[in-house]
Amino acid sequence: MSGRTLASLQSDMGEWAATHLTTDDPMLAALKVCEEAGELAGAIVKACDGSNRPSTGSVDDELADVVLAACTCASFLDVDLAAAVSAKLAELNLRAEPTMF
């Protein structure tokens, strides 16, 4: 999957969801994003070695789950996720002050 675009990931997840999921409810998809984000946070907590940086563990796998869940949710909502991310990045670049997001 190296070098894949966000648009291609979203398209592939939309196709996968159409054949593998029993619903296309965006509210359930949003909850799945939250679930995966919680699992990511848990993986980071477990992987941290006291320096606030993950050392080992399933952090990469959980990050992938968050991205794929977000792609699925975006597909259900007919959101062009690549365009939305690009717009958000442009907005962040306009901010004068450093921020967490």
C-alpha atoms as an extended CHARMM CRD file, in Angstrom:
* protein
*
       101  EXT
         1         1  MET       CA              0.0000000000        0.0000000000        0.0000000000  PROA      1               0.0000000000
         2         2  SER       CA              3.0330000000        2.2470000000        0.0380000000  PROA      2               0.0000000000
         3         3  GLY       CA              2.5880000000        5.3360000000       -2.0790000000  PROA      3               0.0000000000
         4         4  ARG       CA             -1.2100000000        5.0660000000       -2.2390000000  PROA      4               0.0000000000
         5         5  THR       CA             -3.2040000000        8.2650000000       -2.3850000000  PROA      5               0.0000000000
         6         6  LEU       CA             -5.8760000000        9.0920000000        0.1330000000  PROA      6               0.0000000000
         7         7  ALA       CA             -8.3970000000        9.1780000000       -2.7140000000  PROA      7               0.0000000000
         8         8  SER       CA             -7.5210000000        5.6360000000       -3.7740000000  PROA      8               0.0000000000
         9         9  LEU       CA             -7.7100000000        4.3900000000       -0.1910000000  PROA      9               0.0000000000
        10        10  GLN       CA            -11.1330000000        5.9990000000        0.2120000000  PROA      10              0.0000000000
        11        11  SER       CA            -12.3280000000        4.4820000000       -3.0500000000  PROA      11              0.0000000000
        12        12  ASP       CA            -11.0670000000        1.0310000000       -2.0900000000  PROA      12              0.0000000000
        13        13  MET       CA            -12.6340000000        1.2450000000        1.3720000000  PROA      13              0.0000000000
        14        14  GLY       CA            -15.9380000000        2.3490000000       -0.1500000000  PROA      14              0.0000000000
        15        15  GLU       CA            -15.8900000000       -0.6890000000       -2.4290000000  PROA      15              0.0000000000
        16        16  TRP       CA            -14.8660000000       -2.9730000000        0.4400000000  PROA      16              0.0000000000
        17        17  ALA       CA            -17.6260000000       -1.5990000000        2.6750000000  PROA      17              0.0000000000
        18        18  ALA       CA            -20.2480000000       -2.1230000000       -0.0210000000  PROA      18              0.0000000000
        19        19  THR       CA            -19.5150000000       -5.8510000000       -0.0920000000  PROA      19              0.0000000000
        20        20  HSD       CA            -18.4010000000       -6.5490000000        3.4920000000  PROA      20              0.0000000000
        21        21  LEU       CA            -20.4980000000       -4.3560000000        5.7760000000  PROA      21              0.0000000000
        22        22  THR       CA            -24.1770000000       -4.8050000000        6.5600000000  PROA      22              0.0000000000
        23        23  THR       CA            -24.8710000000       -1.0730000000        6.8040000000  PROA      23              0.0000000000
        24        24  ASP       CA            -23.8120000000        2.2110000000        5.2790000000  PROA      24              0.0000000000
        25        25  ASP       CA            -24.9890000000        4.2530000000        8.2620000000  PROA      25              0.0000000000
        26        26  PRO       CA            -22.6210000000        7.2250000000        8.6440000000  PROA      26              0.0000000000
        27        27  MET       CA            -23.3880000000        7.4990000000       12.3740000000  PROA      27              0.0000000000
        28        28  LEU       CA            -22.1590000000        3.9560000000       12.9290000000  PROA      28              0.0000000000
        29        29  ALA       CA            -19.1510000000        4.6820000000       10.7350000000  PROA      29              0.0000000000
        30        30  ALA       CA            -18.3620000000        7.7600000000       12.8540000000  PROA      30              0.0000000000
        31        31  LEU       CA            -18.5820000000        5.6440000000       15.9970000000  PROA      31              0.0000000000
        32        32  LYS       CA            -16.1570000000        3.1820000000       14.3860000000  PROA      32              0.0000000000
        33        33  VAL       CA            -13.6860000000        6.0280000000       13.8410000000  PROA      33              0.0000000000
        34        34  CYS       CA            -13.9950000000        6.8830000000       17.5530000000  PROA      34              0.0000000000
        35        35  GLU       CA            -13.5240000000        3.2400000000       18.5430000000  PROA      35              0.0000000000
        36        36  GLU       CA            -10.3920000000        2.9580000000       16.4300000000  PROA      36              0.0000000000
        37        37  ALA       CA             -9.0500000000        6.2650000000       17.8000000000  PROA      37              0.0000000000
        38        38  GLY       CA             -9.5110000000        4.9040000000       21.3150000000  PROA      38              0.0000000000
        39        39  GLU       CA             -7.6190000000        1.7450000000       20.3850000000  PROA      39              0.0000000000
        40        40  LEU       CA             -4.8400000000        3.9260000000       18.9440000000  PROA      40              0.0000000000
        41        41  ALA       CA             -4.6310000000        5.9020000000       22.1840000000  PROA      41              0.0000000000
        42        42  GLY       CA             -4.4500000000        2.6560000000       24.1390000000  PROA      42              0.0000000000
        43        43  ALA       CA             -1.6860000000        1.3220000000       21.9070000000  PROA      43              0.0000000000
        44        44  ILE       CA              0.3190000000        4.5150000000       22.3410000000  PROA      44              0.0000000000
        45        45  VAL       CA             -0.0810000000        4.4200000000       26.1190000000  PROA      45              0.0000000000
        46        46  LYS       CA              1.0990000000        0.7850000000       26.1790000000  PROA      46              0.0000000000
        47        47  ALA       CA              3.9790000000        1.4510000000       23.8050000000  PROA      47              0.0000000000
        48        48  CYS       CA              5.3790000000        4.5660000000       25.4810000000  PROA      48              0.0000000000
        49        49  ASP       CA              8.6110000000        4.0480000000       27.3120000000  PROA      49              0.0000000000
        50        50  GLY       CA              8.2780000000        7.1190000000       29.5140000000  PROA      50              0.0000000000
        51        51  SER       CA              9.5200000000        9.5610000000       26.8840000000  PROA      51              0.0000000000
        52        52  ASN       CA              6.0800000000       10.2060000000       25.3230000000  PROA      52              0.0000000000
        53        53  ARG       CA              7.2040000000        8.3760000000       22.1960000000  PROA      53              0.0000000000
        54        54  PRO       CA              5.9530000000        4.9300000000       21.2580000000  PROA      54              0.0000000000
        55        55  SER       CA              8.7260000000        2.3610000000       21.3340000000  PROA      55              0.0000000000
        56        56  THR       CA              7.0880000000       -0.8300000000       20.1050000000  PROA      56              0.0000000000
        57        57  GLY       CA              3.6430000000       -2.2730000000       19.7010000000  PROA      57              0.0000000000
        58        58  SER       CA              0.6950000000       -2.0340000000       17.3860000000  PROA      58              0.0000000000
        59        59  VAL       CA              0.6570000000        1.7460000000       16.9530000000  PROA      59              0.0000000000
        60        60  ASP       CA              1.1370000000        1.5600000000       13.1840000000  PROA      60              0.0000000000
        61        61  ASP       CA             -1.6810000000       -0.9810000000       12.8740000000  PROA      61              0.0000000000
        62        62  GLU       CA             -4.0270000000        1.1590000000       14.9620000000  PROA      62              0.0000000000
        63        63  LEU       CA             -3.1490000000        4.2960000000       12.9740000000  PROA      63              0.0000000000
        64        64  ALA       CA             -4.0250000000        2.3950000000        9.8100000000  PROA      64              0.0000000000
        65        65  ASP       CA             -7.3520000000        1.3570000000       11.3430000000  PROA      65              0.0000000000
        66        66  VAL       CA             -8.1760000000        5.0100000000       12.1330000000  PROA      66              0.0000000000
        67        67  VAL       CA             -7.3680000000        6.1050000000        8.5770000000  PROA      67              0.0000000000
        68        68  LEU       CA             -9.3560000000        3.2710000000        7.0020000000  PROA      68              0.0000000000
        69        69  ALA       CA            -12.3420000000        3.8650000000        9.2890000000  PROA      69              0.0000000000
        70        70  ALA       CA            -12.2500000000        7.5700000000        8.3790000000  PROA      70              0.0000000000
        71        71  CYS       CA            -12.1020000000        6.6570000000        4.6800000000  PROA      71              0.0000000000
        72        72  THR       CA            -15.1570000000        4.4300000000        5.1120000000  PROA      72              0.0000000000
        73        73  CYS       CA            -17.0680000000        7.1330000000        6.9760000000  PROA      73              0.0000000000
        74        74  ALA       CA            -16.1740000000        9.6990000000        4.3170000000  PROA      74              0.0000000000
        75        75  SER       CA            -17.3930000000        7.3350000000        1.6030000000  PROA      75              0.0000000000
        76        76  PHE       CA            -20.7220000000        6.8800000000        3.3800000000  PROA      76              0.0000000000
        77        77  LEU       CA            -21.1080000000       10.6640000000        3.5700000000  PROA      77              0.0000000000
        78        78  ASP       CA            -19.9260000000       11.3170000000       -0.0110000000  PROA      78              0.0000000000
        79        79  VAL       CA            -17.1080000000       13.4820000000        1.3340000000  PROA      79              0.0000000000
        80        80  ASP       CA            -14.0010000000       13.8860000000       -0.8040000000  PROA      80              0.0000000000
        81        81  LEU       CA            -11.5770000000       13.1640000000        2.0190000000  PROA      81              0.0000000000
        82        82  ALA       CA             -8.4650000000       14.1130000000        0.0370000000  PROA      82              0.0000000000
        83        83  ALA       CA             -9.9590000000       17.5360000000       -0.7460000000  PROA      83              0.0000000000
        84        84  ALA       CA            -11.0770000000       17.9840000000        2.8670000000  PROA      84              0.0000000000
        85        85  VAL       CA             -7.6150000000       17.1130000000        4.1880000000  PROA      85              0.0000000000
        86        86  SER       CA             -5.9650000000       19.4600000000        1.6820000000  PROA      86              0.0000000000
        87        87  ALA       CA             -8.2920000000       22.2780000000        2.7000000000  PROA      87              0.0000000000
        88        88  LYS       CA             -7.6320000000       21.6420000000        6.3920000000  PROA      88              0.0000000000
        89        89  LEU       CA             -3.8720000000       21.6200000000        5.8050000000  PROA      89              0.0000000000
        90        90  ALA       CA             -4.1220000000       24.9490000000        3.9830000000  PROA      90              0.0000000000
        91        91  GLU       CA             -6.1240000000       26.3340000000        6.9160000000  PROA      91              0.0000000000
        92        92  LEU       CA             -3.5310000000       25.0980000000        9.4100000000  PROA      92              0.0000000000
        93        93  ASN       CA             -0.7350000000       26.6810000000        7.3770000000  PROA      93              0.0000000000
        94        94  LEU       CA             -2.4790000000       30.0730000000        7.6330000000  PROA      94              0.0000000000
        95        95  ARG       CA             -2.4490000000       30.0570000000       11.4160000000  PROA      95              0.0000000000
        96        96  ALA       CA              0.1940000000       32.3180000000       12.8790000000  PROA      96              0.0000000000
        97        97  GLU       CA              0.4330000000       30.6410000000       16.2750000000  PROA      97              0.0000000000
        98        98  PRO       CA              1.6150000000       27.0760000000       16.8760000000  PROA      98              0.0000000000
        99        99  THR       CA             -1.3110000000       24.8420000000       17.7980000000  PROA      99              0.0000000000
       100       100  MET       CA             -2.2230000000       21.2490000000       18.5610000000  PROA      100             0.0000000000
       101       101  PHE       CA             -4.8160000000       21.4200000000       15.7110000000  PROA      101             0.0000000000
